[in-house]
């Protein structure tokens, strides 16, 4: 979303393409932009074994990559597209366009050395069609992604700096906790059920639950709990700043938002997502956030510990190179 906004601010004609909930979200945020549906990867994380999850779904993923690449050929021809910026979609490139891949995962986390070597070699092969790899992080030692993108194994990498759709401003506190659910099913629902079962320990706290679903717009209030399926970027921005503590996944976009807003947070990585598990552990070891597994979640104890961690201080991450990178991209094309 920060990239979309930055491109629109520079007068670039932007087309959106995604699938499922991500496409629905983009349509809600940008109702006036053309939007196209890509084949779905339909990844799920039923097991806490990342290797098993990916091995079972590898044929399906490769099929989706081939299908989206074929679809891009038609889309580029019909819409006269010059640049493709792919957010972790390996089939979104074309021989006649400038192809950019957006990701912070250059060094994929896999449990064993042999598998890690194989998986990262395959990942680099899949990245070969792209002219540039853009990493939403900083190149120096003060960075967010840690080992995931440092050091870079590729020569065509540019570090843009952190990208967040959020804006910091002074805000009076309204909520003790904001619970932000996200990610694939069934783990999103599992976490929601587990949290709801433990909220009885906080009868006097003001709590808002953002469910992370787009199938309803209805707000509900039950006692001290306010529940809403979905918030726009602006609404979410306001809620996060009005909350003393955020409870959320350790997905990279969420972490960039926390850095922008300087919020305290309790991190609960999605089971089976080694990237989220690494980031949660990495940031706890650095002293920014407390994290716990979904399986071991004890909300009362975890919140008490999370409140002792400061989050990212003001100015911890310097500005990046998004502006200059986009201006060069537009000029070159």
N, C-alpha and C positions, 0 to 999 in steps of 0.2 A: 504493500500500500504506500509506503514512503516513496518508492520508486515511481509508482503510477502518478502520485501527486507532483513529484518533481518534474516528470516528463510533461504533464499537462500544463504546469506553470511555465514551461518553456515553449508552449505552443505546438507540441508534438501530438499528432493524431494517434490515439492509443486504442488497440483492440484487446479485449480480454478473452482468455480461453482457459477453461479448467473443467472440473466435473464435480458432481455431488455437492456436499455441503460447502466446499470451497467456492464453487461457482455460484451457489445461492448467496453466499456472503458477499462476493464481489458485485453481484447484481444489486444487492441492497445498498451497498456503499456507493456504487457508481451506476445509478439507474439510466443515465443518458449515454453510456458507452456501449458500443457493440460487444456482445458476448457470445462466445461459441462453446459448444460442449465437446470436450475431448473424451476419448475412451478412458474408462476408469481403471486405475491400478488396483483398487479395492483391497488394500492391504489390511490385515487384521492381526491382532496380537493376543491370541487366546492362550498361548503358552508363555511362560517366563523364560524359555530357552530361545534366544534370538536366532541361533543357527537353525534350529528346527523350524521356527516361524518362516524364515527366509527360504530355506530349502524346499519346503512344501509349496511355497508360492512363486518360486523362481520361474517356472514355465508361464504362469499367468502374467507375471511382470514383464517378461520378454515379449509376450504376445501384445500386451498393452503398449509397449514401447514401439513395436513395429506398426501397430495400428495408428498411433498418434503421429508417427512420422509420415505415414501415407496421407493422413488427414491434413497435416501441415502443408504438404505439397499443393493440395487443392486450395487451401486457405491463402497461401502466399500468392498463387496465381490469380485468384479471384479478387483479392483485396489489395494487390500491389504492395505487399509488405517489404520494408527495407531492413528491419532489425527484429530479431527475435530474442527476447530475454526470458530464459527458461528457469523457473524456480524448481529445481530438482526434478525436472521432467526430461529424461534422457533422449526421448525421440523428437523433441521440439527443436529441430534445426533444419536448415535448407541450404542447398548448394549455392543459391544466388543471394543469400542474405548475410548480414553480419550476425553471428550466432554467439550469444553470451549465456553462460550457465551460472546461476546464482546458488551458492551453497557455502556452508561453513564446515562441511564434512569432507575434507580432503584426505584425512587419515581415519578410515572407518574403524570403529571399535568392535573387534571380534575376539572371543575368549582365548583361543589358542594361537600361537605364533604361526603355525602352518596355514591355518584357515585365514588368519589376518593377512598373510602375504598374498594368498590366492585372491581373496575378496578385493583387496586394494589394487591388485594388478588388473582385475576385471573392471573395477571402477575407473581406472585410468584409461583403459581401452574405450570405455563408453563415453569418456569425456573428450576423446580425440577430435570429433567433428566440430567442437566448439572453438571459436577464435580466442575467446577470453573467458576466464573463470573469475567471477566477482565474489569476494568473500565479505560479508557484512561484519567486519571486525577490524581491529588494528593490527599492523604488522609487528609492532614492538612487544616488549615483554609485558606491558600492561594491556592485556587483552582479555576477552571474554571466553573464547572458545578453547583456549589451552591447546592440548595435544591434537585436537580435532582438525585444526588448520595450521598448526605451527610445529615443526617447520613445514613450508610448502614443498610438496614433492613434484610440483609442476612449474614450468617456467613462465606460463602465460597467466599468472595469477595477479589480480589487483585487489588490495585491501581497501574497501570503501569507507571503513568506520562503521559504528553501530547504526542500524536503521530502525527507527521506531515511528509508528503512526501517532504516538502520544506526545503531549506537550505539558511541561511542568508549569504550574501556577499555584499560588498560595490558596488553600482551600480549608474551610472549617471542617472538622471531623463530624461525620454523621453516623458511621458504622464502626463497630469494634473489629469485625472481620468481614472481608469480602472473599467469598469462595468462588473461584473461577474455574469451571470445568471445561475440558477440551479434549481433543484427540479421538482416536478410533474406538468404535464399539468392539467388544462388550466392556472394555476396561473403563470407559467414561461412566457407564451406568454402575459398574461395580463400585467405583469410588464414590459416586453420589449416594448410593445406598449405605455405604460404610460411614460416610460423614453424617448423613441424616440420623443414623442410629445413635450417634454419639453427641448430637447437639443438645441433648437433654441436660448435659453437664454445664450448660451456659444459659440458664433461664433469664438472667438479667442483662445479657449482652445483646446489642443491636447487630443483627447479622443479615447480609444479603448474599443470596446464592444465584450466580449466573450459570445456568445449566449448560450452555454451549450447544443448544439445539435450535433449529430453525423451523420446527413444525408447529409452533404456536407463538402468539404474541402476548399471551395473557399473563399479567402479573398476579401473584397471589401473596397474601400476607396472613401468616398464622402465628399469632403471638408475637414473639420478638424476631421472627424469621420472615424476611421478604424474599420471594423467589421470582425470577424472571428467566424465560428461556434464552433470550438474546438481547444484547445491547449493541447499538451502533458504536463506532469508534469514539465519537464525541461523548456519548453517554458513558461508555466504559471508562474513558479518561477521567470523567468527573467522579465516578464511583470509586475508582482506585485511589484518587487523591483524597477522597473523603473518608478513607478507611485507615484504621490504625495498623492493620495487618492483612496481608494478602495470602490466601491459601490457594496454591495453583500447581500445575505441572511444571517440570523444569525444561519445557520446550524452549528452543532458542529464541523464538519471537517473544515469548513471555518474559524471558530474561532481559532482552533488550528493552522491553517496556519498563521493567522494574528499574533498570539502570537509568532510563530517561526520567522517571518519576521519583526516584530515590526512595522507593517504598521498602518497608520491611516485609519479609515473606517467609512462609513455610512451604518448602518444595517437596512435592510427592511425585517422583518420576513414574511414567507409565511402565508397568511391568513388561519386560521383554524388549524395551527400547534401550539398547546399551548406550546410545548417545545421551539420552536424558539421565540415565543412571550415572554416567561419568560426570556430566555437568553438575548434577546435584552434589556429588561427592567432592568434586573439585572446588566448588564455591564454598562448601562447608569447611573444607580444609584451609581455605584462604581466609575464613572468618567472616564471610558476608551473610550467609543464610544457613539456617538449620534445615536439614532434610531428613525424611524418614521414608521407608518403603510403604507401599500401599498395604501389603500384607500385615506389617507390624504397626500400623497406624493406631496410636493412642492419642486422640485429639487433645485431650486435656493436658497431658504431659508434653506433647509436641509443641503446642501453642506456647506453653510456659517457656520452653527452651528457645523457640523461634523469636520470642520477644527480646531475648538477650543479644541477638545478632543485629548489627546496625544497618544491613543493606549496603548499597554502594553510596559513598559520600558524594557530595556535590563536586563536579569537576574531575571525578576520578578517571573518566574516559575522555580524552581530548577529541576535538572535532576531526572528522575524517575527510575523504576526498570525493565525496559524492558529487558535489557541484562541478569540480574541474573534470571529473571522469565523464559526466553526462555531456558537458559542453564539448569535450573533445570527440565523444561518440557522435553527437549530432553534426558537428562540423565535418568530420571525416566522411560521413554518409551523404 
